[in-house]
Amino acid sequence: MKLVTFLSFYFLIVSQLCAQHLVPLWEEDKIPNYTATDDKEYIAPNRDFNFTMNIQKPEMEIMLPSKRSSNGKAVLILPGGGYAGVSYDWEGTEVGQWLNSNGIAAFVLKYRMPQAASVKTSYKAPIQDAQRAMRYIRAHAEEFNIDKDKIGVMGFSAGGHLASTLATHQEAYYTSNDKVDEEAFQPNFLMLLYPVISMQKGVTHQGSKNKLLGKSPDKKLVDQFSNELQVSDKTPTTFIVHSGDDGAVPVENSIRFYQALVKHKVMADMHLYPEGGHGYGMGIANKNAPKWKGLAELWLSELK
């Protein structure tokens, strides 16, 4: 009887570890656009959430619902942080827990920061990591109990810029080198919360632009990463939430992206609110935050 009890406890612990754990996206000697340095990632002090900075090696936290609860859908979560770091729990793992409660597998990405000493070309690093993450999820779809054709991406603030880059750019930003890279990196749906979209002057979030492209980028690069200009009929169906009083990322970012989606006849669901400001995450700590979760749950449930 004791043996049965021990084995039951053992398998419970193993199943929990499988359901939620960190995995590296690449072996260290295969990370593209990377040179080894002595720099270390760290959590910013004196904050009331986990803001992870100076990320050197991209990792992804796997968060799975129970097999019984799973509906086959999955979301790659890209937390915001102005391309200076990632709001790892606030716009990452807490979002994953919510998705799990709706039967959706979640994957929280710790992507590299463009200005890290280990990064050779700034603007390539985040999208390289996002493309690899999507391919990794698809390569392990059976293991994760998900459908390869029901994998979306969700981004907050600068993470919204990265999510919209993943959804609109068709080129691969690194050379394929293993079986994982045989998978497609384009998401099947897109979710954007108070996103940075444009790199254009007067619209962009200047801090994100400076980190990603540098302080004096040429116009071609600015246009390339102004994702309202990259929308096409291949862009997936999209859900957008933004507040009119957002003092960090102008609501025009979302409006321009929505207009481009409509122009290209992409199904889009946008919700604009007069109040809420910026960076409200799940909306738990801000009484004026948009009540977007119910709308998002309905939208997700209706996806084919």
C-alpha positions, -999 to 999 in steps of 0.1 A, spaced: 0 0 0 29 23 8 44 16 -25 12 25 -43 10 57 -24 46 66 -32 42 58 -69 10 79 -71 28 108 -55 58 103 -78 37 104 -109 18 135 -97 51 154 -93 64 142 -127 32 153 -144 34 187 -128 70 192 -139 60 182 -174 31 206 -174 52 236 -164 90 239 -170 116 261 -187 132 249 -219 160 265 -239 152 274 -275 186 264 -288 218 248 -275 242 276 -267 265 270 -296 235 272 -320 219 305 -309 219 327 -340 231 363 -339 249 356 -306 283 359 -291 291 346 -256 298 373 -229 301 374 -192 268 393 -189 241 377 -168 203 382 -168 188 395 -136 155 406 -121 152 443 -116 151 453 -79 124 473 -62 95 463 -84 63 447 -74 65 422 -103 92 401 -119 109 423 -145 136 402 -160 164 421 -177 195 415 -198 183 382 -211 212 364 -228 198 330 -237 162 326 -248 140 303 -228 103 293 -229 81 283 -200 57 256 -209 23 258 -191 -2 231 -200 -38 225 -188 -48 190 -178 -53 167 -208 -90 164 -199 -94 202 -200 -73 208 -231 -92 221 -262 -62 218 -285 -54 255 -287 -22 271 -277 -8 306 -273 28 319 -273 29 348 -248 53 377 -254 54 399 -223 61 436 -227 90 457 -213 100 483 -239 126 459 -253 146 465 -221 133 434 -203 101 413 -199 73 416 -174 76 379 -168 48 372 -143 26 404 -148 22 399 -186 35 363 -188 29 335 -164 -3 351 -149 -17 352 -184 -6 316 -189 -26 306 -158 -57 323 -172 -53 306 -206 -48 272 -189 -81 278 -170 -98 280 -204 -82 248 -216 -55 265 -237 -18 256 -235 5 286 -229 41 292 -236 58 323 -220 89 334 -239 119 351 -224 133 366 -255 166 383 -259 169 421 -255 182 438 -287 208 459 -269 223 429 -250 261 427 -253 257 391 -266 235 403 -295 253 411 -328 224 427 -347 199 443 -324 166 441 -343 170 405 -353 173 389 -319 137 392 -306 121 380 -338 146 352 -342 135 340 -307 98 343 -314 101 325 -347 120 297 -331 95 295 -302 66 290 -326 85 263 -345 94 246 -312 57 245 -301 46 230 -334 74 205 -334 62 192 -300 25 196 -307 16 160 -301 36 160 -268 18 191 -257 -17 178 -268 -23 207 -291 -33 212 -328 -6 226 -350 -32 247 -368 -45 263 -336 -14 281 -323 -16 318 -317 6 346 -303 -3 372 -277 18 403 -270 17 431 -245 31 466 -253 66 460 -269 57 423 -267 28 433 -290 53 448 -314 71 415 -314 39 395 -318 28 417 -347 62 412 -363 59 375 -360 24 376 -376 32 400 -405 68 393 -415 71 364 -439 109 360 -440 128 338 -417 153 358 -396 177 329 -391 191 300 -410 173 266 -403 196 240 -387 175 212 -373 142 194 -374 124 220 -353 131 246 -380 112 226 -406 80 238 -389 62 270 -399 67 300 -377 35 320 -387 8 320 -359 -28 310 -367 -42 339 -347 -30 371 -331 -39 389 -298 -26 424 -290 -29 443 -257 -19 480 -258 7 471 -285 35 490 -300 30 486 -337 47 514 -355 82 527 -356 71 560 -373 79 593 -356 51 607 -335 33 573 -332 59 549 -319 70 543 -283 104 559 -285 121 538 -259 111 506 -277 122 520 -310 156 531 -296 162 497 -281 152 477 -312 166 498 -340 190 522 -324 188 560 -321 194 568 -358 179 540 -379 175 544 -416 141 548 -431 141 514 -447 145 497 -413 119 520 -397 94 510 -424 103 474 -421 94 473 -384 64 495 -387 40 466 -388 10 484 -400 29 486 -433 35 448 -433 0 436 -430 -12 414 -459 -39 389 -467 -17 363 -450 -19 381 -416 -40 360 -392 -73 369 -375 -66 394 -348 -79 406 -314 -69 441 -301 -74 460 -269 -61 495 -262 -71 525 -241 -75 561 -254 -56 575 -224 -26 553 -229 2 578 -221 31 554 -231 19 538 -264 -5 560 -284 -38 543 -292 -30 552 -329 -7 522 -330 -37 499 -327 -59 520 -349 -34 520 -378 -30 482 -375 -68 477 -375 -72 499 -405 -45 478 -423 -63 446 -414 -96 459 -427 -79 470 -459 -66 435 -465 -98 419 -455 -84 402 -424 -109 394 -397 -102 417 -368 -119 424 -334 -108 457 -318 -119 471 -285 -110 507 -276 -116 521 -241 -115 557 -229 -96 548 -197 -72 522 -185 -38 537 -192 -9 514 -201 5 482 -187 -26 469 -169 -19 432 -177 -49 411 -166 -64 442 -152 -64 429 -116 -46 459 -100 -62 487 -120 -98 496 -113 -100 515 -146 -85 487 -167 -106 474 -195 -125 443 -187 -111 425 -217 -108 389 -204 -145 379 -210 -143 394 -246 -111 375 -252 -125 342 -239 -155 345 -262 -133 354 -291 -110 324 -284 -139 300 -280 -152 310 -315 -120 305 -333 -122 276 -358 
